[in-house]
Amino acid sequence: MRKKSTVIKSDVLDLGPMDFSLFGGLSEEDVKRQLANRDPFYNEFLLFDKSKNYSLEEYMQIRNVIGRDILFNDGIYQQFHYKFPNKYGTSVVRGSHTQGFWEVATTKYTDNVPNYPLPKKKRLRNKQFKKYGSTLSVISDPKRFEQFSDVEKYMAGLLNAHLLPV
């Protein structure tokens, strides 16, 4: 007896942002409310926000600071990169891989890349990254938070814990 094979079309499965409140995560309404109530103090340190449309020049400046291209994944709904004056920062992500929670990784910025702009050709850019290394390195395992205010408390602790530049 032969089994029937089922073919599922991928365009039918385009669900868009999921409501993770059914699985213990955050609903889209909760996320919108939390982002509206963000502390404006941290906007001074905001390096990248996925929801903003950057010009090519702005994106190139951000890429020069981070030292690599920023990956745009359909499963990531919110993404922020913060850089503090003490060369530490955070990468904050919320998406399908985080089950709707805020995931925060501590990052450290170094001055490995020379002061001139990165090449526009990807092959030459990757060659330079191999030679000098990336300016951004993740120094902690990701931590999950349900509230964005908890993410801000974590960032405040990171900002206050490393007062002297490294």
C-alpha positions, 0 to 999 in steps of 0.5 A: 500500500502506497502512502500519499505525500502531502505537499504544503505550499510555503506561500500559504504558511506566511503567518506574519508576526505570531501572538505568543501570548498563547504560549506564555510569551508577549502579545503584540499589544503588550509589545506595542505598549512596552515600546511606547513606555520606553525610557528616553534616556537610552535613546542616546545610546541607541545605535540601531533600531530595526523599525527605522528606515536608514539611508545607505549612508546611515547604514554604512556608518552603523555597519562601520561601528558594529564591524559587520553587516546586520542580518535582517531575518523575517523571524525577528520582529524587534531588534535594537543595538545599544552602545554605551560610552564605556565600550559595552553595549547590548543587543536586544532582540524579540522574534519567533526564536525567542518565543516572543520574549525580549532576549538580551546579550551583552556586547563589547566594542573594540577598536580593531578596525582602522578609522577609514571606512569599510570597503563596499565590496563584500569580498573585501569587507570580509577580508578586512574583518578577518585581518582586523577582527570585528568591533563587536563581540558578544561576551555573555549568554542571552538572557530573557525578559518578559518586560522591556522595563526589565531590559532597561534595568539590566542595561542600567546595571551594565552601564553602572557596573563598568564606569571606567572605559576599557 
